Amino acid sequence: MRFLFTALFCFFCHSITFGQTAKNWKQLKSIPTKADKLTSDHLGNAYVWNENFMWMYSNKGDSLAAFNSRKYGSISHVDATNPYEILVFFADYNVILFLDNYLSDNGEIVDLQKMGYDQITHACKSRANGIWIYDAIQQRAIHLNNDFKADKQTINLSQWFDGRVMPNSMMEYNNQLFISSEDGIYIFDHFGTYRKKIPIHGIHSFQVIENEILYRRTEPKNQTCSYHLISFKENCDSFSNLDLLNLRIEKNRLFGLSNKNLLLFSTN
């Protein structure tokens, strides 16, 4: 895994800064897009979206499906952990919609407001079935089972850390819940028990791969970093010619989203 990120950073350093031919990453496609958010699934598909539209692309860059969210409002977050049951969260209306692998409705819409949750800011899938939601009023993440009944919850973060915590991203990976904010990344086990806080700042999106966290910083601009969960070491690289909003790695594919294009790279 260290080689994976080293290869990524070498690609950006040499290919972008010095114009050398990259041996580890080869650009396959540049797809024009109006999207400003990106995620991916373990099959190698990419999902990009803006306020009201989402598009799905294969690991070859082929357009597979599209989704129009105007019926539900602005898309706040997409979790494609399960590519056959994609979670789409709409914070403005406190609702969750599940889509199938063709981006078609897959079940009834989940109205969190009717369940008594008035200010949910984030939602993500749980591998142990169900979902996690973050309640800004209670200042905690709450796990809802398949019947959407609360069965687990984290500590109150504002009481524990002496100040309100406003997450900007949340995901579950390998039976751990990761919540990022401007102050760092909070890690919990699958029961909601607090494990630790990683004091890295300015993260607005991240991906956990094996024992590393790959993320983009808001400041300084154009900085991509990885943090190793075992060695506790951070590696960062800056580049100027490729202004990425986000990037994702799935198998031998790298997806990068700029303000105009979805870029697809391969190790083959």
ChimeraX commands (.cxc) that place a marker at each C-alpha (Angstrom):
marker #1 position 0.00,0.00,0.00 radius 0.5
marker #1 position 2.94,2.34,0.65 radius 0.5
marker #1 position 3.99,1.68,-2.95 radius 0.5
marker #1 position 0.53,2.67,-4.12 radius 0.5
marker #1 position 0.71,6.12,-2.60 radius 0.5
marker #1 position 4.39,6.52,-3.51 radius 0.5
marker #1 position 3.44,5.74,-7.09 radius 0.5
marker #1 position 0.63,8.28,-6.90 radius 0.5
marker #1 position 2.87,11.01,-5.57 radius 0.5
marker #1 position 5.66,10.20,-8.03 radius 0.5
marker #1 position 3.13,10.44,-10.82 radius 0.5
marker #1 position 2.07,13.92,-9.80 radius 0.5
marker #1 position 5.62,15.12,-9.03 radius 0.5
marker #1 position 7.29,13.89,-12.20 radius 0.5
marker #1 position 4.45,13.90,-14.70 radius 0.5
marker #1 position 3.01,17.25,-13.72 radius 0.5
marker #1 position 5.99,19.24,-12.47 radius 0.5
marker #1 position 8.78,17.94,-14.69 radius 0.5
marker #1 position 6.76,16.68,-17.65 radius 0.5
marker #1 position 8.24,13.19,-17.48 radius 0.5
marker #1 position 6.33,10.14,-18.71 radius 0.5
marker #1 position 4.65,8.37,-15.78 radius 0.5
marker #1 position 5.46,4.70,-15.48 radius 0.5
marker #1 position 2.90,3.88,-12.82 radius 0.5
marker #1 position -0.14,5.90,-13.91 radius 0.5
marker #1 position -1.39,6.41,-17.44 radius 0.5
marker #1 position -4.21,8.81,-18.26 radius 0.5
marker #1 position -7.05,7.02,-20.04 radius 0.5
marker #1 position -9.72,9.68,-20.35 radius 0.5
marker #1 position -10.71,13.22,-19.58 radius 0.5
marker #1 position -14.50,13.51,-19.36 radius 0.5
marker #1 position -16.10,16.99,-19.34 radius 0.5
marker #1 position -18.41,17.39,-16.36 radius 0.5
marker #1 position -20.34,20.00,-14.39 radius 0.5
marker #1 position -20.02,17.95,-11.20 radius 0.5
marker #1 position -18.15,19.15,-8.13 radius 0.5
marker #1 position -18.27,16.00,-5.95 radius 0.5
marker #1 position -16.83,12.52,-6.48 radius 0.5
marker #1 position -16.99,9.05,-4.96 radius 0.5
marker #1 position -16.45,5.50,-6.18 radius 0.5
marker #1 position -17.26,1.85,-5.44 radius 0.5
marker #1 position -15.15,-1.29,-5.08 radius 0.5
marker #1 position -16.11,-2.41,-8.60 radius 0.5
marker #1 position -14.18,0.55,-10.01 radius 0.5
marker #1 position -17.16,2.73,-10.94 radius 0.5
marker #1 position -17.07,6.48,-10.36 radius 0.5
marker #1 position -19.98,8.70,-9.30 radius 0.5
marker #1 position -19.88,12.47,-9.77 radius 0.5
marker #1 position -22.61,14.91,-8.83 radius 0.5
marker #1 position -23.62,18.51,-8.33 radius 0.5
marker #1 position -26.67,19.90,-6.56 radius 0.5
marker #1 position -29.34,18.15,-8.65 radius 0.5
marker #1 position -27.68,15.63,-10.96 radius 0.5
marker #1 position -25.49,12.54,-10.55 radius 0.5
marker #1 position -23.63,10.59,-13.23 radius 0.5
marker #1 position -22.10,7.11,-13.07 radius 0.5
marker #1 position -19.03,6.00,-15.08 radius 0.5
marker #1 position -17.36,2.61,-15.49 radius 0.5
marker #1 position -13.69,1.90,-14.80 radius 0.5
marker #1 position -13.13,2.51,-18.52 radius 0.5
marker #1 position -14.75,5.94,-18.40 radius 0.5
marker #1 position -17.96,4.84,-20.13 radius 0.5
marker #1 position -21.17,6.62,-19.13 radius 0.5
marker #1 position -23.46,4.10,-17.39 radius 0.5
marker #1 position -26.35,5.98,-15.80 radius 0.5
marker #1 position -27.64,9.35,-14.60 radius 0.5
marker #1 position -29.93,10.52,-11.80 radius 0.5
marker #1 position -31.99,13.70,-11.44 radius 0.5
marker #1 position -32.56,14.73,-7.82 radius 0.5
marker #1 position -34.77,17.81,-8.32 radius 0.5
marker #1 position -37.66,15.92,-6.78 radius 0.5
marker #1 position -35.75,15.65,-3.49 radius 0.5
marker #1 position -33.58,18.77,-3.43 radius 0.5
marker #1 position -29.82,19.20,-3.42 radius 0.5
marker #1 position -27.59,16.14,-3.05 radius 0.5
marker #1 position -25.48,16.43,0.09 radius 0.5
marker #1 position -23.66,13.10,0.08 radius 0.5
marker #1 position -23.43,9.84,-1.88 radius 0.5
marker #1 position -22.18,6.58,-0.31 radius 0.5
marker #1 position -21.51,3.82,-2.86 radius 0.5
marker #1 position -19.99,1.37,-0.38 radius 0.5
marker #1 position -22.63,-1.08,-1.63 radius 0.5
marker #1 position -22.91,-0.43,-5.41 radius 0.5
marker #1 position -26.27,-2.25,-5.46 radius 0.5
marker #1 position -27.75,-0.06,-2.72 radius 0.5
marker #1 position -26.30,3.43,-3.07 radius 0.5
marker #1 position -27.16,5.87,-0.29 radius 0.5
marker #1 position -28.01,9.42,-1.34 radius 0.5
marker #1 position -28.50,11.95,1.46 radius 0.5
marker #1 position -30.41,15.23,1.14 radius 0.5
marker #1 position -29.61,17.38,4.17 radius 0.5
marker #1 position -32.04,20.20,3.28 radius 0.5
marker #1 position -35.01,17.87,3.64 radius 0.5
marker #1 position -33.49,15.39,6.12 radius 0.5
marker #1 position -34.20,12.45,3.82 radius 0.5
marker #1 position -32.26,9.46,2.45 radius 0.5
marker #1 position -32.88,7.73,-0.86 radius 0.5
marker #1 position -31.43,4.38,-1.91 radius 0.5
marker #1 position -30.57,3.73,-5.56 radius 0.5
marker #1 position -29.76,0.48,-7.37 radius 0.5
marker #1 position -26.77,-0.07,-9.67 radius 0.5
marker #1 position -28.67,1.68,-12.50 radius 0.5
marker #1 position -29.28,4.78,-10.32 radius 0.5
marker #1 position -33.00,3.98,-10.11 radius 0.5
marker #1 position -35.02,4.26,-6.90 radius 0.5
marker #1 position -34.50,1.19,-4.72 radius 0.5
marker #1 position -37.14,1.30,-2.00 radius 0.5
marker #1 position -39.06,3.96,-0.14 radius 0.5
marker #1 position -37.49,7.27,0.79 radius 0.5
marker #1 position -36.34,7.47,4.43 radius 0.5
marker #1 position -37.71,10.58,6.16 radius 0.5
marker #1 position -35.47,11.26,9.15 radius 0.5
marker #1 position -37.59,14.26,10.17 radius 0.5
marker #1 position -40.56,11.99,10.81 radius 0.5
marker #1 position -38.32,9.79,12.96 radius 0.5
marker #1 position -37.58,12.71,15.26 radius 0.5
marker #1 position -34.19,13.74,13.89 radius 0.5
marker #1 position -34.42,17.46,13.20 radius 0.5
marker #1 position -30.87,18.36,12.19 radius 0.5
marker #1 position -28.97,15.54,10.51 radius 0.5
marker #1 position -25.90,16.80,8.66 radius 0.5
marker #1 position -24.38,13.53,7.40 radius 0.5
marker #1 position -25.35,9.95,6.64 radius 0.5
marker #1 position -23.45,6.88,5.45 radius 0.5
marker #1 position -23.83,3.14,5.02 radius 0.5
marker #1 position -22.93,0.62,7.71 radius 0.5
marker #1 position -21.39,-2.70,6.71 radius 0.5
marker #1 position -23.16,-4.34,9.66 radius 0.5
marker #1 position -26.44,-3.40,7.93 radius 0.5
marker #1 position -28.26,-0.16,8.58 radius 0.5
marker #1 position -26.85,3.36,8.40 radius 0.5
marker #1 position -25.02,5.96,10.47 radius 0.5
marker #1 position -26.38,9.50,10.80 radius 0.5
marker #1 position -24.79,12.52,12.49 radius 0.5
marker #1 position -27.12,14.57,14.68 radius 0.5
marker #1 position -25.82,18.13,14.99 radius 0.5
marker #1 position -28.14,18.84,17.94 radius 0.5
marker #1 position -27.05,15.80,19.97 radius 0.5
marker #1 position -23.47,16.17,18.66 radius 0.5
marker #1 position -23.15,12.44,18.11 radius 0.5
marker #1 position -23.35,9.77,15.41 radius 0.5
marker #1 position -26.30,7.40,15.72 radius 0.5
marker #1 position -26.58,3.96,14.15 radius 0.5
marker #1 position -29.98,2.94,12.74 radius 0.5
marker #1 position -30.62,-0.74,12.02 radius 0.5
marker #1 position -32.46,-2.14,8.99 radius 0.5
marker #1 position -35.76,-1.10,10.59 radius 0.5
marker #1 position -34.33,2.40,11.11 radius 0.5
marker #1 position -34.36,2.01,14.89 radius 0.5
marker #1 position -31.45,3.49,16.87 radius 0.5
marker #1 position -29.34,0.72,18.37 radius 0.5
marker #1 position -25.90,2.34,18.84 radius 0.5
marker #1 position -24.47,5.80,19.29 radius 0.5
marker #1 position -21.21,7.58,19.90 radius 0.5
marker #1 position -20.27,9.91,22.71 radius 0.5
marker #1 position -21.39,13.53,22.63 radius 0.5
marker #1 position -18.41,15.02,20.81 radius 0.5
marker #1 position -18.92,18.60,22.01 radius 0.5
marker #1 position -18.83,17.51,25.66 radius 0.5
marker #1 position -15.87,15.20,25.15 radius 0.5
marker #1 position -13.77,17.66,23.14 radius 0.5
marker #1 position -15.01,20.89,24.71 radius 0.5
marker #1 position -16.52,22.49,21.62 radius 0.5
marker #1 position -19.04,21.81,18.87 radius 0.5
marker #1 position -17.90,19.40,16.17 radius 0.5
marker #1 position -19.26,20.05,12.69 radius 0.5
marker #1 position -18.31,17.14,10.39 radius 0.5
marker #1 position -17.59,17.64,6.71 radius 0.5
marker #1 position -17.48,13.92,5.86 radius 0.5
marker #1 position -18.35,10.57,7.42 radius 0.5
marker #1 position -17.84,6.95,6.37 radius 0.5
marker #1 position -17.52,3.44,7.75 radius 0.5
marker #1 position -14.64,1.20,6.71 radius 0.5
marker #1 position -13.46,-2.16,8.06 radius 0.5
marker #1 position -15.84,-1.98,11.03 radius 0.5
marker #1 position -14.71,1.50,12.01 radius 0.5
marker #1 position -16.56,4.80,11.73 radius 0.5
marker #1 position -14.53,7.79,10.53 radius 0.5
marker #1 position -15.82,11.35,11.04 radius 0.5
marker #1 position -13.74,14.22,9.67 radius 0.5
marker #1 position -13.95,17.88,10.60 radius 0.5
marker #1 position -11.70,20.92,10.27 radius 0.5
marker #1 position -10.01,19.83,13.51 radius 0.5
marker #1 position -9.17,16.26,12.52 radius 0.5
marker #1 position -10.59,12.77,11.99 radius 0.5
marker #1 position -12.43,11.00,14.81 radius 0.5
marker #1 position -12.40,7.19,14.76 radius 0.5
marker #1 position -14.93,4.89,16.46 radius 0.5
marker #1 position -15.44,1.13,16.43 radius 0.5
marker #1 position -18.58,-0.47,14.97 radius 0.5
marker #1 position -20.33,-0.16,18.34 radius 0.5
marker #1 position -19.76,3.60,18.40 radius 0.5
marker #1 position -17.02,3.43,21.05 radius 0.5
marker #1 position -14.46,6.21,20.69 radius 0.5
marker #1 position -11.02,5.00,19.60 radius 0.5
marker #1 position -8.88,8.04,18.79 radius 0.5
marker #1 position -8.58,11.38,17.04 radius 0.5
marker #1 position -6.10,12.03,14.24 radius 0.5
marker #1 position -5.03,15.70,14.48 radius 0.5
marker #1 position -4.85,16.53,10.77 radius 0.5
marker #1 position -6.63,19.70,9.75 radius 0.5
marker #1 position -8.39,21.17,6.74 radius 0.5
marker #1 position -9.75,17.90,5.31 radius 0.5
marker #1 position -12.86,18.20,3.15 radius 0.5
marker #1 position -12.91,14.68,1.65 radius 0.5
marker #1 position -11.09,11.43,2.33 radius 0.5
marker #1 position -10.90,7.73,1.49 radius 0.5
marker #1 position -9.67,4.88,3.68 radius 0.5
marker #1 position -7.67,2.19,1.88 radius 0.5
marker #1 position -6.24,-0.65,3.95 radius 0.5
marker #1 position -4.26,1.08,6.72 radius 0.5
marker #1 position -4.04,4.50,5.10 radius 0.5
marker #1 position -6.26,7.55,4.73 radius 0.5
marker #1 position -6.02,9.38,1.41 radius 0.5
marker #1 position -7.32,12.95,1.52 radius 0.5
marker #1 position -7.32,16.41,0.01 radius 0.5
marker #1 position -6.61,19.48,2.08 radius 0.5
marker #1 position -8.44,22.76,1.69 radius 0.5
marker #1 position -5.21,24.56,2.59 radius 0.5
marker #1 position -2.64,24.75,1.20 radius 0.5
marker #1 position -4.23,24.52,-2.22 radius 0.5
marker #1 position -3.55,21.46,-4.38 radius 0.5
marker #1 position -2.22,19.29,-1.58 radius 0.5
marker #1 position -2.85,15.54,-1.57 radius 0.5
marker #1 position -1.85,13.55,1.52 radius 0.5
marker #1 position -1.90,10.08,3.00 radius 0.5
marker #1 position -1.84,9.20,6.69 radius 0.5
marker #1 position -0.73,5.74,7.81 radius 0.5
marker #1 position -2.88,4.41,10.66 radius 0.5
marker #1 position -0.11,2.16,12.02 radius 0.5
marker #1 position 3.06,4.22,11.59 radius 0.5
marker #1 position 1.19,7.53,12.19 radius 0.5
marker #1 position 3.18,9.12,9.36 radius 0.5
marker #1 position 1.77,11.69,6.96 radius 0.5
marker #1 position 3.00,12.09,3.39 radius 0.5
marker #1 position 1.93,15.09,1.32 radius 0.5
marker #1 position 2.57,16.33,-2.18 radius 0.5
marker #1 position 1.66,19.60,-3.89 radius 0.5
marker #1 position 1.20,20.19,-7.59 radius 0.5
marker #1 position -0.02,23.22,-9.51 radius 0.5
marker #1 position -1.05,22.16,-13.00 radius 0.5
marker #1 position -3.79,19.75,-11.96 radius 0.5
marker #1 position -6.31,21.53,-9.75 radius 0.5
marker #1 position -8.25,18.63,-8.25 radius 0.5
marker #1 position -11.36,18.96,-6.10 radius 0.5
marker #1 position -11.13,15.30,-5.08 radius 0.5
marker #1 position -9.57,11.99,-6.03 radius 0.5
marker #1 position -10.34,8.31,-5.46 radius 0.5
marker #1 position -8.40,5.07,-5.94 radius 0.5
marker #1 position -10.18,1.78,-6.72 radius 0.5
marker #1 position -8.09,-1.26,-7.65 radius 0.5
marker #1 position -5.85,-0.13,-10.53 radius 0.5
marker #1 position -7.85,3.01,-11.25 radius 0.5
marker #1 position -7.39,6.58,-10.12 radius 0.5
marker #1 position -10.26,9.06,-10.56 radius 0.5
marker #1 position -9.53,12.75,-10.22 radius 0.5
marker #1 position -12.19,15.46,-10.35 radius 0.5
marker #1 position -11.29,18.98,-11.42 radius 0.5
marker #1 position -13.68,21.89,-11.87 radius 0.5
marker #1 position -14.21,20.93,-15.51 radius 0.5
marker #1 position -13.30,17.27,-16.02 radius 0.5
marker #1 position -13.37,13.78,-14.55 radius 0.5
marker #1 position -9.87,12.35,-15.12 radius 0.5
marker #1 position -9.29,8.60,-15.31 radius 0.5
marker #1 position -5.87,7.01,-14.84 radius 0.5
marker #1 position -4.74,3.38,-14.89 radius 0.5
marker #1 position -1.70,1.41,-13.70 radius 0.5
marker #1 position -1.95,-0.86,-16.76 radius 0.5
marker link #1:1,2 radius 0.2
marker link #1:2,3 radius 0.2
marker link #1:3,4 radius 0.2
marker link #1:4,5 radius 0.2
marker link #1:5,6 radius 0.2
marker link #1:6,7 radius 0.2
marker link #1:7,8 radius 0.2
marker link #1:8,9 radius 0.2
marker link #1:9,10 radius 0.2
marker link #1:10,11 radius 0.2
marker link #1:11,12 radius 0.2
marker link #1:12,13 radius 0.2
marker link #1:13,14 radius 0.2
marker link #1:14,15 radius 0.2
marker link #1:15,16 radius 0.2
marker link #1:16,17 radius 0.2
marker link #1:17,18 radius 0.2
marker link #1:18,19 radius 0.2
marker link #1:19,20 radius 0.2
marker link #1:20,21 radius 0.2
marker link #1:21,22 radius 0.2
marker link #1:22,23 radius 0.2
marker link #1:23,24 radius 0.2
marker link #1:24,25 radius 0.2
marker link #1:25,26 radius 0.2
marker link #1:26,27 radius 0.2
marker link #1:27,28 radius 0.2
marker link #1:28,29 radius 0.2
marker link #1:29,30 radius 0.2
marker link #1:30,31 radius 0.2
marker link #1:31,32 radius 0.2
marker link #1:32,33 radius 0.2
marker link #1:33,34 radius 0.2
marker link #1:34,35 radius 0.2
marker link #1:35,36 radius 0.2
marker link #1:36,37 radius 0.2
marker link #1:37,38 radius 0.2
marker link #1:38,39 radius 0.2
marker link #1:39,40 radius 0.2
marker link #1:40,41 radius 0.2
marker link #1:41,42 radius 0.2
marker link #1:42,43 radius 0.2
marker link #1:43,44 radius 0.2
marker link #1:44,45 radius 0.2
marker link #1:45,46 radius 0.2
marker link #1:46,47 radius 0.2
marker link #1:47,48 radius 0.2
marker link #1:48,49 radius 0.2
marker link #1:49,50 radius 0.2
marker link #1:50,51 radius 0.2
marker link #1:51,52 radius 0.2
marker link #1:52,53 radius 0.2
marker link #1:53,54 radius 0.2
marker link #1:54,55 radius 0.2
marker link #1:55,56 radius 0.2
marker link #1:56,57 radius 0.2
marker link #1:57,58 radius 0.2
marker link #1:58,59 radius 0.2
marker link #1:59,60 radius 0.2
marker link #1:60,61 radius 0.2
marker link #1:61,62 radius 0.2
marker link #1:62,63 radius 0.2
marker link #1:63,64 radius 0.2
marker link #1:64,65 radius 0.2
marker link #1:65,66 radius 0.2
marker link #1:66,67 radius 0.2
marker link #1:67,68 radius 0.2
marker link #1:68,69 radius 0.2
marker link #1:69,70 radius 0.2
marker link #1:70,71 radius 0.2
marker link #1:71,72 radius 0.2
marker link #1:72,73 radius 0.2
marker link #1:73,74 radius 0.2
marker link #1:74,75 radius 0.2
marker link #1:75,76 radius 0.2
marker link #1:76,77 radius 0.2
marker link #1:77,78 radius 0.2
marker link #1:78,79 radius 0.2
marker link #1:79,80 radius 0.2
marker link #1:80,81 radius 0.2
marker link #1:81,82 radius 0.2
marker link #1:82,83 radius 0.2
marker link #1:83,84 radius 0.2
marker link #1:84,85 radius 0.2
marker link #1:85,86 radius 0.2
marker link #1:86,87 radius 0.2
marker link #1:87,88 radius 0.2
marker link #1:88,89 radius 0.2
marker link #1:89,90 radius 0.2
marker link #1:90,91 radius 0.2
marker link #1:91,92 radius 0.2
marker link #1:92,93 radius 0.2
marker link #1:93,94 radius 0.2
marker link #1:94,95 radius 0.2
marker link #1:95,96 radius 0.2
marker link #1:96,97 radius 0.2
marker link #1:97,98 radius 0.2
marker link #1:98,99 radius 0.2
marker link #1:99,100 radius 0.2
marker link #1:100,101 radius 0.2
marker link #1:101,102 radius 0.2
marker link #1:102,103 radius 0.2
marker link #1:103,104 radius 0.2
marker link #1:104,105 radius 0.2
marker link #1:105,106 radius 0.2
marker link #1:106,107 radius 0.2
marker link #1:107,108 radius 0.2
marker link #1:108,109 radius 0.2
marker link #1:109,110 radius 0.2
marker link #1:110,111 radius 0.2
marker link #1:111,112 radius 0.2
marker link #1:112,113 radius 0.2
marker link #1:113,114 radius 0.2
marker link #1:114,115 radius 0.2
marker link #1:115,116 radius 0.2
marker link #1:116,117 radius 0.2
marker link #1:117,118 radius 0.2
marker link #1:118,119 radius 0.2
marker link #1:119,120 radius 0.2
marker link #1:120,121 radius 0.2
marker link #1:121,122 radius 0.2
marker link #1:122,123 radius 0.2
marker link #1:123,124 radius 0.2
marker link #1:124,125 radius 0.2
marker link #1:125,126 radius 0.2
marker link #1:126,127 radius 0.2
marker link #1:127,128 radius 0.2
marker link #1:128,129 radius 0.2
marker link #1:129,130 radius 0.2
marker link #1:130,131 radius 0.2
marker link #1:131,132 radius 0.2
marker link #1:132,133 radius 0.2
marker link #1:133,134 radius 0.2
marker link #1:134,135 radius 0.2
marker link #1:135,136 radius 0.2
marker link #1:136,137 radius 0.2
marker link #1:137,138 radius 0.2
marker link #1:138,139 radius 0.2
marker link #1:139,140 radius 0.2
marker link #1:140,141 radius 0.2
marker link #1:141,142 radius 0.2
marker link #1:142,143 radius 0.2
marker link #1:143,144 radius 0.2
marker link #1:144,145 radius 0.2
marker link #1:145,146 radius 0.2
marker link #1:146,147 radius 0.2
marker link #1:147,148 radius 0.2
marker link #1:148,149 radius 0.2
marker link #1:149,150 radius 0.2
marker link #1:150,151 radius 0.2
marker link #1:151,152 radius 0.2
marker link #1:152,153 radius 0.2
marker link #1:153,154 radius 0.2
marker link #1:154,155 radius 0.2
marker link #1:155,156 radius 0.2
marker link #1:156,157 radius 0.2
marker link #1:157,158 radius 0.2
marker link #1:158,159 radius 0.2
marker link #1:159,160 radius 0.2
marker link #1:160,161 radius 0.2
marker link #1:161,162 radius 0.2
marker link #1:162,163 radius 0.2
marker link #1:163,164 radius 0.2
marker link #1:164,165 radius 0.2
marker link #1:165,166 radius 0.2
marker link #1:166,167 radius 0.2
marker link #1:167,168 radius 0.2
marker link #1:168,169 radius 0.2
marker link #1:169,170 radius 0.2
marker link #1:170,171 radius 0.2
marker link #1:171,172 radius 0.2
marker link #1:172,173 radius 0.2
marker link #1:173,174 radius 0.2
marker link #1:174,175 radius 0.2
marker link #1:175,176 radius 0.2
marker link #1:176,177 radius 0.2
marker link #1:177,178 radius 0.2
marker link #1:178,179 radius 0.2
marker link #1:179,180 radius 0.2
marker link #1:180,181 radius 0.2
marker link #1:181,182 radius 0.2
marker link #1:182,183 radius 0.2
marker link #1:183,184 radius 0.2
marker link #1:184,185 radius 0.2
marker link #1:185,186 radius 0.2
marker link #1:186,187 radius 0.2
marker link #1:187,188 radius 0.2
marker link #1:188,189 radius 0.2
marker link #1:189,190 radius 0.2
marker link #1:190,191 radius 0.2
marker link #1:191,192 radius 0.2
marker link #1:192,193 radius 0.2
marker link #1:193,194 radius 0.2
marker link #1:194,195 radius 0.2
marker link #1:195,196 radius 0.2
marker link #1:196,197 radius 0.2
marker link #1:197,198 radius 0.2
marker link #1:198,199 radius 0.2
marker link #1:199,200 radius 0.2
marker link #1:200,201 radius 0.2
marker link #1:201,202 radius 0.2
marker link #1:202,203 radius 0.2
marker link #1:203,204 radius 0.2
marker link #1:204,205 radius 0.2
marker link #1:205,206 radius 0.2
marker link #1:206,207 radius 0.2
marker link #1:207,208 radius 0.2
marker link #1:208,209 radius 0.2
marker link #1:209,210 radius 0.2
marker link #1:210,211 radius 0.2
marker link #1:211,212 radius 0.2
marker link #1:212,213 radius 0.2
marker link #1:213,214 radius 0.2
marker link #1:214,215 radius 0.2
marker link #1:215,216 radius 0.2
marker link #1:216,217 radius 0.2
marker link #1:217,218 radius 0.2
marker link #1:218,219 radius 0.2
marker link #1:219,220 radius 0.2
marker link #1:220,221 radius 0.2
marker link #1:221,222 radius 0.2
marker link #1:222,223 radius 0.2
marker link #1:223,224 radius 0.2
marker link #1:224,225 radius 0.2
marker link #1:225,226 radius 0.2
marker link #1:226,227 radius 0.2
marker link #1:227,228 radius 0.2
marker link #1:228,229 radius 0.2
marker link #1:229,230 radius 0.2
marker link #1:230,231 radius 0.2
marker link #1:231,232 radius 0.2
marker link #1:232,233 radius 0.2
marker link #1:233,234 radius 0.2
marker link #1:234,235 radius 0.2
marker link #1:235,236 radius 0.2
marker link #1:236,237 radius 0.2
marker link #1:237,238 radius 0.2
marker link #1:238,239 radius 0.2
marker link #1:239,240 radius 0.2
marker link #1:240,241 radius 0.2
marker link #1:241,242 radius 0.2
marker link #1:242,243 radius 0.2
marker link #1:243,244 radius 0.2
marker link #1:244,245 radius 0.2
marker link #1:245,246 radius 0.2
marker link #1:246,247 radius 0.2
marker link #1:247,248 radius 0.2
marker link #1:248,249 radius 0.2
marker link #1:249,250 radius 0.2
marker link #1:250,251 radius 0.2
marker link #1:251,252 radius 0.2
marker link #1:252,253 radius 0.2
marker link #1:253,254 radius 0.2
marker link #1:254,255 radius 0.2
marker link #1:255,256 radius 0.2
marker link #1:256,257 radius 0.2
marker link #1:257,258 radius 0.2
marker link #1:258,259 radius 0.2
marker link #1:259,260 radius 0.2
marker link #1:260,261 radius 0.2
marker link #1:261,262 radius 0.2
marker link #1:262,263 radius 0.2
marker link #1:263,264 radius 0.2
marker link #1:264,265 radius 0.2
marker link #1:265,266 radius 0.2
marker link #1:266,267 radius 0.2
marker link #1:267,268 radius 0.2
view
